[in-house]
Amino acid sequence: MGLDIGPDSVKTFNDALDTTQTIIWNGPMGVFEFDKFAVGTESIAKKLAELSKKGVTTIIGGGDSVAAVEKVGVADVMSHISTGGGASLELLEGKELPGVVALDEGVMTRSVSV
């Protein structure tokens, strides 16, 4: 059972991240809620913060990823944070999301209970 990435994987990811201008992160690298399995996630979060400060666009998607960057204390330097990880990925895939379609069409519905 893989519960975290190791130092070689952290280096591989960091080397690849150094070559990018836009990063979309959806999902932690391990079970970061437990300190002994948080090293990989924390390392990547710190790397993204470093790159974000250099002008790289960093998009954090999904509740667990948001919790990870908040735990590390780097959420404030990320370009964009959304707890809608799955929905964000579907939007990037080109799928239509009902809420976005309604906004695009200027349609608003309202439920009123009496």
N, CA, C and O atoms as CSV, one atom per row, in Angstrom:
chain,resi,resn,atom,element,x,y,z
A,1,MET,N,N,0.848,-1.167,0.000
A,1,MET,CA,C,0.000,0.000,0.000
A,1,MET,C,C,0.901,1.240,0.000
A,1,MET,O,O,1.736,1.415,0.887
A,2,GLY,N,N,0.717,2.084,-0.997
A,2,GLY,CA,C,1.492,3.318,-1.077
A,2,GLY,C,C,0.795,4.435,-0.316
A,2,GLY,O,O,-0.323,4.819,-0.658
A,3,LEU,N,N,1.448,4.956,0.711
A,3,LEU,CA,C,0.835,5.987,1.533
A,3,LEU,C,C,1.487,7.352,1.361
A,3,LEU,O,O,0.977,8.352,1.867
A,4,ASP,N,N,2.608,7.402,0.651
A,4,ASP,CA,C,3.300,8.655,0.385
A,4,ASP,C,C,4.308,8.410,-0.729
A,4,ASP,O,O,4.674,7.268,-1.006
A,5,ILE,N,N,4.753,9.491,-1.366
A,5,ILE,CA,C,5.833,9.352,-2.330
A,5,ILE,C,C,7.159,9.528,-1.592
A,5,ILE,O,O,7.217,10.169,-0.543
A,6,GLY,N,N,8.209,8.958,-2.149
A,6,GLY,CA,C,9.520,9.036,-1.522
A,6,GLY,C,C,10.372,10.153,-2.103
A,6,GLY,O,O,9.926,10.883,-2.988
A,7,PRO,N,N,11.592,10.289,-1.608
A,7,PRO,CA,C,12.466,11.379,-2.029
A,7,PRO,C,C,12.800,11.363,-3.522
A,7,PRO,O,O,12.935,12.427,-4.126
A,8,ASP,N,N,12.934,10.195,-4.121
A,8,ASP,CA,C,13.208,10.139,-5.563
A,8,ASP,C,C,12.028,10.676,-6.359
A,8,ASP,O,O,12.211,11.389,-7.346
A,9,SER,N,N,10.818,10.336,-5.929
A,9,SER,CA,C,9.623,10.839,-6.612
A,9,SER,C,C,9.472,12.344,-6.414
A,9,SER,O,O,9.092,13.056,-7.343
A,10,VAL,N,N,9.765,12.829,-5.220
A,10,VAL,CA,C,9.707,14.276,-4.983
A,10,VAL,C,C,10.657,14.984,-5.943
A,10,VAL,O,O,10.287,15.992,-6.545
A,11,LYS,N,N,11.871,14.470,-6.094
A,11,LYS,CA,C,12.844,15.076,-7.013
A,11,LYS,C,C,12.352,15.020,-8.452
A,11,LYS,O,O,12.482,16.000,-9.186
A,12,THR,N,N,11.798,13.909,-8.859
A,12,THR,CA,C,11.280,13.769,-10.223
A,12,THR,C,C,10.169,14.777,-10.483
A,12,THR,O,O,10.161,15.447,-11.515
A,13,PHE,N,N,9.232,14.883,-9.546
A,13,PHE,CA,C,8.154,15.866,-9.698
A,13,PHE,C,C,8.707,17.293,-9.723
A,13,PHE,O,O,8.319,18.091,-10.576
A,14,ASN,N,N,9.606,17.616,-8.796
A,14,ASN,CA,C,10.162,18.964,-8.739
A,14,ASN,C,C,10.891,19.330,-10.024
A,14,ASN,O,O,10.764,20.453,-10.512
A,15,ASP,N,N,11.656,18.390,-10.575
A,15,ASP,CA,C,12.363,18.643,-11.837
A,15,ASP,C,C,11.372,18.930,-12.957
A,15,ASP,O,O,11.585,19.842,-13.756
A,16,ALA,N,N,10.297,18.162,-13.020
A,16,ALA,CA,C,9.275,18.376,-14.056
A,16,ALA,C,C,8.550,19.703,-13.831
A,16,ALA,O,O,8.277,20.430,-14.786
A,17,LEU,N,N,8.240,20.017,-12.588
A,17,LEU,CA,C,7.529,21.261,-12.278
A,17,LEU,C,C,8.357,22.488,-12.650
A,17,LEU,O,O,7.801,23.523,-13.019
A,18,ASP,N,N,9.675,22.380,-12.557
A,18,ASP,CA,C,10.558,23.502,-12.913
A,18,ASP,C,C,10.458,23.885,-14.382
A,18,ASP,O,O,10.899,24.969,-14.767
A,19,THR,N,N,9.892,23.024,-15.201
A,19,THR,CA,C,9.828,23.287,-16.644
A,19,THR,C,C,8.471,23.825,-17.091
A,19,THR,O,O,8.243,23.986,-18.290
A,20,THR,N,N,7.570,24.104,-16.158
A,20,THR,CA,C,6.210,24.475,-16.511
A,20,THR,C,C,5.900,25.935,-16.223
A,20,THR,O,O,6.604,26.602,-15.464
A,21,GLN,N,N,4.831,26.416,-16.847
A,21,GLN,CA,C,4.336,27.762,-16.567
A,21,GLN,C,C,2.935,27.737,-15.948
A,21,GLN,O,O,2.471,28.732,-15.391
A,22,THR,N,N,2.273,26.583,-16.058
A,22,THR,CA,C,0.942,26.405,-15.473
A,22,THR,C,C,0.877,25.024,-14.839
A,22,THR,O,O,1.244,24.024,-15.457
A,23,ILE,N,N,0.406,24.983,-13.603
A,23,ILE,CA,C,0.299,23.713,-12.879
A,23,ILE,C,C,-1.113,23.583,-12.334
A,23,ILE,O,O,-1.632,24.500,-11.698
A,24,ILE,N,N,-1.728,22.436,-12.588
A,24,ILE,CA,C,-3.029,22.120,-12.012
A,24,ILE,C,C,-2.811,20.921,-11.096
A,24,ILE,O,O,-2.432,19.841,-11.548
A,25,TRP,N,N,-3.054,21.125,-9.811
A,25,TRP,CA,C,-2.836,20.052,-8.831
A,25,TRP,C,C,-4.175,19.623,-8.269
A,25,TRP,O,O,-4.896,20.417,-7.665
A,26,ASN,N,N,-4.496,18.360,-8.475
A,26,ASN,CA,C,-5.734,17.794,-7.962
A,26,ASN,C,C,-5.397,16.481,-7.275
A,26,ASN,O,O,-5.260,15.445,-7.926
A,27,GLY,N,N,-5.268,16.530,-5.988
A,27,GLY,CA,C,-5.011,15.313,-5.210
A,27,GLY,C,C,-3.652,15.319,-4.557
A,27,GLY,O,O,-2.642,15.539,-5.226
A,28,PRO,N,N,-3.611,15.080,-3.247
A,28,PRO,CA,C,-2.341,15.044,-2.529
A,28,PRO,C,C,-1.491,13.852,-2.942
A,28,PRO,O,O,-1.969,12.931,-3.605
A,29,MET,N,N,-0.246,13.881,-2.549
A,29,MET,CA,C,0.707,12.840,-2.935
A,29,MET,C,C,0.674,11.639,-1.993
A,29,MET,O,O,1.275,10.603,-2.277
A,30,GLY,N,N,-0.017,11.780,-0.891
A,30,GLY,CA,C,-0.099,10.700,0.085
A,30,GLY,C,C,-1.174,11.002,1.108
A,30,GLY,O,O,-1.993,11.903,0.929
A,31,VAL,N,N,-1.155,10.234,2.176
A,31,VAL,CA,C,-2.126,10.412,3.252
A,31,VAL,C,C,-1.563,11.488,4.191
A,31,VAL,O,O,-1.109,11.197,5.298
A,32,PHE,N,N,-1.609,12.733,3.714
A,32,PHE,CA,C,-0.939,13.847,4.393
A,32,PHE,C,C,-1.532,14.171,5.763
A,32,PHE,O,O,-0.907,14.876,6.555
A,33,GLU,N,N,-2.725,13.669,6.046
A,33,GLU,CA,C,-3.345,13.919,7.349
A,33,GLU,C,C,-2.521,13.315,8.488
A,33,GLU,O,O,-2.620,13.756,9.633
A,34,PHE,N,N,-1.710,12.308,8.170
A,34,PHE,CA,C,-0.814,11.689,9.142
A,34,PHE,C,C,0.602,12.168,8.847
A,34,PHE,O,O,1.100,12.007,7.733
A,35,ASP,N,N,1.244,12.756,9.845
A,35,ASP,CA,C,2.549,13.383,9.641
A,35,ASP,C,C,3.573,12.470,8.968
A,35,ASP,O,O,4.352,12.932,8.134
A,36,LYS,N,N,3.585,11.195,9.315
A,36,LYS,CA,C,4.609,10.324,8.737
A,36,LYS,C,C,4.370,10.033,7.249
A,36,LYS,O,O,5.248,9.492,6.576
A,37,PHE,N,N,3.184,10.391,6.734
A,37,PHE,CA,C,2.892,10.205,5.313
A,37,PHE,C,C,2.687,11.539,4.592
A,37,PHE,O,O,2.168,11.570,3.476
A,38,ALA,N,N,3.090,12.631,5.226
A,38,ALA,CA,C,2.837,13.967,4.671
A,38,ALA,C,C,4.028,14.570,3.943
A,38,ALA,O,O,3.895,15.633,3.337
A,39,VAL,N,N,5.173,13.933,3.985
A,39,VAL,CA,C,6.400,14.524,3.440
A,39,VAL,C,C,6.263,14.845,1.952
A,39,VAL,O,O,6.631,15.940,1.528
A,40,GLY,N,N,5.750,13.929,1.168
A,40,GLY,CA,C,5.617,14.157,-0.269
A,40,GLY,C,C,4.670,15.294,-0.589
A,40,GLY,O,O,4.998,16.176,-1.382
A,41,THR,N,N,3.503,15.278,0.020
A,41,THR,CA,C,2.509,16.327,-0.212
A,41,THR,C,C,3.051,17.686,0.211
A,41,THR,O,O,2.905,18.670,-0.514
A,42,GLU,N,N,3.670,17.741,1.375
A,42,GLU,CA,C,4.207,19.011,1.865
A,42,GLU,C,C,5.334,19.518,0.970
A,42,GLU,O,O,5.440,20.720,0.731
A,43,SER,N,N,6.170,18.615,0.476
A,43,SER,CA,C,7.264,19.009,-0.425
A,43,SER,C,C,6.730,19.607,-1.720
A,43,SER,O,O,7.229,20.628,-2.194
A,44,ILE,N,N,5.714,18.967,-2.288
A,44,ILE,CA,C,5.136,19.471,-3.541
A,44,ILE,C,C,4.417,20.799,-3.297
A,44,ILE,O,O,4.512,21.711,-4.119
A,45,ALA,N,N,3.710,20.917,-2.195
A,45,ALA,CA,C,3.025,22.176,-1.877
A,45,ALA,C,C,4.034,23.318,-1.757
A,45,ALA,O,O,3.791,24.413,-2.265
A,46,LYS,N,N,5.149,23.075,-1.098
A,46,LYS,CA,C,6.187,24.100,-0.954
A,46,LYS,C,C,6.804,24.454,-2.305
A,46,LYS,O,O,7.103,25.618,-2.569
A,47,LYS,N,N,6.994,23.451,-3.155
A,47,LYS,CA,C,7.538,23.701,-4.496
A,47,LYS,C,C,6.574,24.560,-5.309
A,47,LYS,O,O,6.996,25.491,-5.994
A,48,LEU,N,N,5.276,24.248,-5.234
A,48,LEU,CA,C,4.283,25.046,-5.958
A,48,LEU,C,C,4.268,26.482,-5.453
A,48,LEU,O,O,4.121,27.415,-6.242
A,49,ALA,N,N,4.418,26.665,-4.156
A,49,ALA,CA,C,4.463,28.021,-3.596
A,49,ALA,C,C,5.679,28.774,-4.123
A,49,ALA,O,O,5.581,29.944,-4.491
A,50,GLU,N,N,6.805,28.109,-4.157
A,50,GLU,CA,C,8.040,28.712,-4.691
A,50,GLU,C,C,7.832,29.141,-6.141
A,50,GLU,O,O,8.191,30.255,-6.522
A,51,LEU,N,N,7.254,28.255,-6.941
A,51,LEU,CA,C,7.036,28.557,-8.360
A,51,LEU,C,C,5.996,29.649,-8.545
A,51,LEU,O,O,6.135,30.500,-9.424
A,52,SER,N,N,4.951,29.630,-7.719
A,52,SER,CA,C,3.910,30.649,-7.808
A,52,SER,C,C,4.505,32.033,-7.566
A,52,SER,O,O,4.141,32.996,-8.241
A,53,LYS,N,N,5.412,32.131,-6.612
A,53,LYS,CA,C,6.076,33.404,-6.324
A,53,LYS,C,C,6.929,33.884,-7.497
A,53,LYS,O,O,7.236,35.071,-7.602
A,54,LYS,N,N,7.312,32.949,-8.383
A,54,LYS,CA,C,8.117,33.294,-9.569
A,54,LYS,C,C,7.247,33.576,-10.791
A,54,LYS,O,O,7.758,33.793,-11.889
A,55,GLY,N,N,5.923,33.572,-10.590
A,55,GLY,CA,C,5.021,33.891,-11.687
A,55,GLY,C,C,4.382,32.714,-12.387
A,55,GLY,O,O,3.623,32.905,-13.337
A,56,VAL,N,N,4.666,31.500,-11.944
A,56,VAL,CA,C,4.020,30.314,-12.506
A,56,VAL,C,C,2.573,30.297,-12.016
A,56,VAL,O,O,2.309,30.587,-10.849
A,57,THR,N,N,1.645,29.960,-12.897
A,57,THR,CA,C,0.234,29.852,-12.525
A,57,THR,C,C,0.028,28.526,-11.807
A,57,THR,O,O,0.313,27.461,-12.357
A,58,THR,N,N,-0.465,28.597,-10.584
A,58,THR,CA,C,-0.694,27.393,-9.782
A,58,THR,C,C,-2.167,27.314,-9.422
A,58,THR,O,O,-2.706,28.185,-8.740
A,59,ILE,N,N,-2.802,26.258,-9.892
A,59,ILE,CA,C,-4.230,26.050,-9.667
A,59,ILE,C,C,-4.386,24.809,-8.796
A,59,ILE,O,O,-3.954,23.717,-9.164
A,60,ILE,N,N,-5.004,24.995,-7.647
A,60,ILE,CA,C,-5.200,23.901,-6.701
A,60,ILE,C,C,-6.676,23.527,-6.738
A,60,ILE,O,O,-7.538,24.365,-6.476
A,61,GLY,N,N,-6.968,22.268,-7.063
A,61,GLY,CA,C,-8.351,21.828,-7.180
A,61,GLY,C,C,-8.643,20.623,-6.310
A,61,GLY,O,O,-7.878,19.659,-6.287
A,62,GLY,N,N,-9.751,20.686,-5.598
A,62,GLY,CA,C,-10.176,19.559,-4.771
A,62,GLY,C,C,-9.971,19.843,-3.304
A,62,GLY,O,O,-8.989,20.470,-2.905
A,63,GLY,N,N,-10.898,19.379,-2.515
A,63,GLY,CA,C,-10.877,19.651,-1.082
A,63,GLY,C,C,-9.632,19.161,-0.369
A,63,GLY,O,O,-9.111,19.856,0.502
A,64,ASP,N,N,-9.143,17.975,-0.721
A,64,ASP,CA,C,-7.939,17.449,-0.065
A,64,ASP,C,C,-6.706,18.268,-0.429
A,64,ASP,O,O,-5.855,18.527,0.422
A,65,SER,N,N,-6.611,18.675,-1.687
A,65,SER,CA,C,-5.461,19.490,-2.112
A,65,SER,C,C,-5.499,20.852,-1.429
A,65,SER,O,O,-4.466,21.366,-1.002
A,66,VAL,N,N,-6.683,21.430,-1.328
A,66,VAL,CA,C,-6.838,22.718,-0.642
A,66,VAL,C,C,-6.427,22.563,0.821
A,66,VAL,O,O,-5.701,23.400,1.358
A,67,ALA,N,N,-6.891,21.494,1.462
A,67,ALA,CA,C,-6.528,21.249,2.863
A,67,ALA,C,C,-5.013,21.095,3.014
A,67,ALA,O,O,-4.437,21.532,4.010
A,68,ALA,N,N,-4.377,20.476,2.029
A,68,ALA,CA,C,-2.925,20.271,2.098
A,68,ALA,C,C,-2.167,21.595,2.023
A,68,ALA,O,O,-1.263,21.832,2.825
A,69,VAL,N,N,-2.524,22.466,1.064
A,69,VAL,CA,C,-1.792,23.735,0.962
A,69,VAL,C,C,-2.099,24.637,2.163
A,69,VAL,O,O,-1.265,25.447,2.567
A,70,GLU,N,N,-3.290,24.492,2.721
A,70,GLU,CA,C,-3.606,25.250,3.936
A,70,GLU,C,C,-2.800,24.721,5.122
A,70,GLU,O,O,-2.300,25.505,5.928
A,71,LYS,N,N,-2.672,23.401,5.232
A,71,LYS,CA,C,-1.899,22.799,6.322
A,71,LYS,C,C,-0.445,23.254,6.268
A,71,LYS,O,O,0.169,23.525,7.300
A,72,VAL,N,N,0.096,23.334,5.061
A,72,VAL,CA,C,1.493,23.734,4.890
A,72,VAL,C,C,1.657,25.253,5.065
A,72,VAL,O,O,2.761,25.737,5.316
A,73,GLY,N,N,0.563,25.990,4.932
A,73,GLY,CA,C,0.619,27.441,5.111
A,73,GLY,C,C,0.986,28.211,3.861
A,73,GLY,O,O,1.504,29.325,3.941
A,74,VAL,N,N,0.719,27.617,2.693
A,74,VAL,CA,C,1.084,28.282,1.431
A,74,VAL,C,C,-0.118,28.601,0.546
A,74,VAL,O,O,0.051,28.999,-0.607
A,75,ALA,N,N,-1.318,28.433,1.071
A,75,ALA,CA,C,-2.519,28.656,0.264
A,75,ALA,C,C,-2.582,30.073,-0.286
A,75,ALA,O,O,-3.054,30.288,-1.402
A,76,ASP,N,N,-2.113,31.030,0.486
A,76,ASP,CA,C,-2.239,32.436,0.083
A,76,ASP,C,C,-1.387,32.827,-1.117
A,76,ASP,O,O,-1.624,33.877,-1.715
A,77,VAL,N,N,-0.404,32.015,-1.485
A,77,VAL,CA,C,0.440,32.371,-2.636
A,77,VAL,C,C,0.030,31.654,-3.930
A,77,VAL,O,O,0.568,31.947,-4.998
A,78,MET,N,N,-0.912,30.727,-3.836
A,78,MET,CA,C,-1.357,30.023,-5.029
A,78,MET,C,C,-2.205,30.950,-5.898
A,78,MET,O,O,-2.863,31.856,-5.387
A,79,SER,N,N,-2.186,30.722,-7.211
A,79,SER,CA,C,-2.929,31.577,-8.138
A,79,SER,C,C,-4.432,31.417,-7.986
A,79,SER,O,O,-5.177,32.396,-8.020
A,80,HIS,N,N,-4.874,30.172,-7.818
A,80,HIS,CA,C,-6.310,29.908,-7.720
A,80,HIS,C,C,-6.513,28.644,-6.896
A,80,HIS,O,O,-5.775,27.668,-7.035
A,81,ILE,N,N,-7.525,28.680,-6.038
A,81,ILE,CA,C,-7.868,27.512,-5.216
A,81,ILE,C,C,-9.361,27.254,-5.347
A,81,ILE,O,O,-10.176,28.170,-5.237
A,82,SER,N,N,-9.706,25.990,-5.584
A,82,SER,CA,C,-11.110,25.600,-5.695
A,82,SER,C,C,-11.310,24.251,-5.031
A,82,SER,O,O,-10.526,23.326,-5.240
A,83,THR,N,N,-12.363,24.141,-4.227
A,83,THR,CA,C,-12.666,22.838,-3.634
A,83,THR,C,C,-13.376,21.931,-4.633
A,83,THR,O,O,-13.596,20.753,-4.350
A,84,GLY,N,N,-13.735,22.462,-5.790
A,84,GLY,CA,C,-14.421,21.673,-6.818
A,84,GLY,C,C,-13.441,20.959,-7.737
A,84,GLY,O,O,-13.362,21.279,-8.923
A,85,GLY,N,N,-12.707,20.015,-7.215
A,85,GLY,CA,C,-11.682,19.323,-7.999
A,85,GLY,C,C,-12.225,18.558,-9.185
A,85,GLY,O,O,-11.770,18.748,-10.313
A,86,GLY,N,N,-13.200,17.688,-8.936
A,86,GLY,CA,C,-13.766,16.885,-10.020
A,86,GLY,C,C,-14.465,17.747,-11.048
A,86,GLY,O,O,-14.331,17.514,-12.250
A,87,ALA,N,N,-15.203,18.734,-10.596
A,87,ALA,CA,C,-15.900,19.639,-11.510
A,87,ALA,C,C,-14.898,20.458,-12.313
A,87,ALA,O,O,-15.102,20.699,-13.502
A,88,SER,N,N,-13.826,20.882,-11.674
A,88,SER,CA,C,-12.797,21.649,-12.385
A,88,SER,C,C,-12.186,20.820,-13.507
A,88,SER,O,O,-11.975,21.315,-14.614
A,89,LEU,N,N,-11.907,19.565,-13.214
A,89,LEU,CA,C,-11.330,18.688,-14.243
A,89,LEU,C,C,-12.311,18.464,-15.386
A,89,LEU,O,O,-11.914,18.444,-16.552
A,90,GLU,N,N,-13.593,18.295,-15.057
A,90,GLU,CA,C,-14.596,18.115,-16.105
A,90,GLU,C,C,-14.697,19.352,-16.984
A,90,GLU,O,O,-14.844,19.233,-18.200
A,91,LEU,N,N,-14.622,20.532,-16.390
A,91,LEU,CA,C,-14.653,21.771,-17.154
A,91,LEU,C,C,-13.447,21.847,-18.095
A,91,LEU,O,O,-13.584,22.241,-19.254
A,92,LEU,N,N,-12.266,21.469,-17.595
A,92,LEU,CA,C,-11.070,21.460,-18.440
A,92,LEU,C,C,-11.171,20.448,-19.577
A,92,LEU,O,O,-10.602,20.646,-20.650
A,93,GLU,N,N,-11.900,19.364,-19.331
A,93,GLU,CA,C,-12.125,18.349,-20.370
A,93,GLU,C,C,-13.051,18.846,-21.464
A,93,GLU,O,O,-13.130,18.249,-22.538
A,94,GLY,N,N,-13.755,19.945,-21.192
A,94,GLY,CA,C,-14.687,20.479,-22.168
A,94,GLY,C,C,-16.125,20.072,-21.922
A,94,GLY,O,O,-17.000,20.357,-22.740
A,95,LYS,N,N,-16.379,19.412,-20.808
A,95,LYS,CA,C,-17.745,19.021,-20.487
A,95,LYS,C,C,-18.540,20.238,-20.032
A,95,LYS,O,O,-17.990,21.166,-19.438
A,96,GLU,N,N,-19.825,20.223,-20.313
A,96,GLU,CA,C,-20.690,21.297,-19.861
A,96,GLU,C,C,-21.134,21.034,-18.433
A,96,GLU,O,O,-21.608,19.946,-18.105
A,97,LEU,N,N,-20.976,22.037,-17.595
A,97,LEU,CA,C,-21.436,21.944,-16.217
A,97,LEU,C,C,-22.706,22.767,-16.098
A,97,LEU,O,O,-22.718,23.933,-16.492
A,98,PRO,N,N,-23.774,22.189,-15.564
A,98,PRO,CA,C,-25.067,22.881,-15.516
A,98,PRO,C,C,-24.998,24.280,-14.894
A,98,PRO,O,O,-25.629,25.210,-15.397
A,99,GLY,N,N,-24.246,24.436,-13.818
A,99,GLY,CA,C,-24.145,25.741,-13.173
A,99,GLY,C,C,-23.458,26.767,-14.047
A,99,GLY,O,O,-23.854,27.932,-14.071
A,100,VAL,N,N,-22.433,26.344,-14.767
A,100,VAL,CA,C,-21.710,27.255,-15.656
A,100,VAL,C,C,-22.580,27.605,-16.859
A,100,VAL,O,O,-22.597,28.756,-17.296
A,101,VAL,N,N,-23.292,26.634,-17.391
A,101,VAL,CA,C,-24.199,26.887,-18.508
A,101,VAL,C,C,-25.247,27.920,-18.107
A,101,VAL,O,O,-25.534,28.847,-18.865
A,102,ALA,N,N,-25.817,27.759,-16.917
A,102,ALA,CA,C,-26.827,28.707,-16.441
A,102,ALA,C,C,-26.244,30.106,-16.320
A,102,ALA,O,O,-26.912,31.081,-16.665
A,103,LEU,N,N,-25.029,30.222,-15.845
A,103,LEU,CA,C,-24.388,31.538,-15.747
A,103,LEU,C,C,-24.151,32.132,-17.129
A,103,LEU,O,O,-24.395,33.316,-17.362
A,104,ASP,N,N,-23.668,31.284,-18.049
A,104,ASP,CA,C,-23.412,31.751,-19.417
A,104,ASP,C,C,-24.686,32.242,-20.093
A,104,ASP,O,O,-24.662,33.206,-20.859
A,105,GLU,N,N,-25.792,31.575,-19.806
A,105,GLU,CA,C,-27.063,31.933,-20.426
A,105,GLU,C,C,-27.793,33.028,-19.648
A,105,GLU,O,O,-28.839,33.506,-20.086
A,106,GLY,N,N,-27.255,33.421,-18.517
A,106,GLY,CA,C,-27.900,34.437,-17.703
A,106,GLY,C,C,-29.168,33.949,-17.045
A,106,GLY,O,O,-30.040,34.743,-16.692
A,107,VAL,N,N,-29.273,32.655,-16.882
A,107,VAL,CA,C,-30.467,32.051,-16.294
A,107,VAL,C,C,-30.229,31.839,-14.814
A,107,VAL,O,O,-29.227,31.252,-14.404
A,108,MET,N,N,-31.148,32.317,-14.036
A,108,MET,CA,C,-31.076,32.070,-12.597
A,108,MET,C,C,-32.424,31.551,-12.145
A,108,MET,O,O,-33.466,32.110,-12.490
A,109,THR,N,N,-32.400,30.501,-11.386
A,109,THR,CA,C,-33.640,29.992,-10.821
A,109,THR,C,C,-33.551,30.152,-9.322
A,109,THR,O,O,-32.466,30.179,-8.741
A,110,ARG,N,N,-34.688,30.254,-8.724
A,110,ARG,CA,C,-34.720,30.473,-7.293
A,110,ARG,C,C,-35.804,29.605,-6.685
A,110,ARG,O,O,-36.925,29.523,-7.187
A,111,SER,N,N,-35.445,28.976,-5.617
A,111,SER,CA,C,-36.425,28.141,-4.925
A,111,SER,C,C,-36.908,28.889,-3.693
A,111,SER,O,O,-36.116,29.363,-2.879
A,112,VAL,N,N,-38.205,28.981,-3.576
A,112,VAL,CA,C,-38.799,29.656,-2.427
A,112,VAL,C,C,-39.712,28.690,-1.725
A,112,VAL,O,O,-40.583,28.087,-2.353
A,113,SER,N,N,-39.532,28.535,-0.450
A,113,SER,CA,C,-40.442,27.667,0.290
A,113,SER,C,C,-41.360,28.536,1.136
A,113,SER,O,O,-40.954,29.563,1.679
A,114,VAL,N,N,-42.598,28.097,1.232
A,114,VAL,CA,C,-43.619,28.859,1.962
A,114,VAL,C,C,-43.994,28.130,3.220
A,114,VAL,O,O,-44.839,28.604,3.979
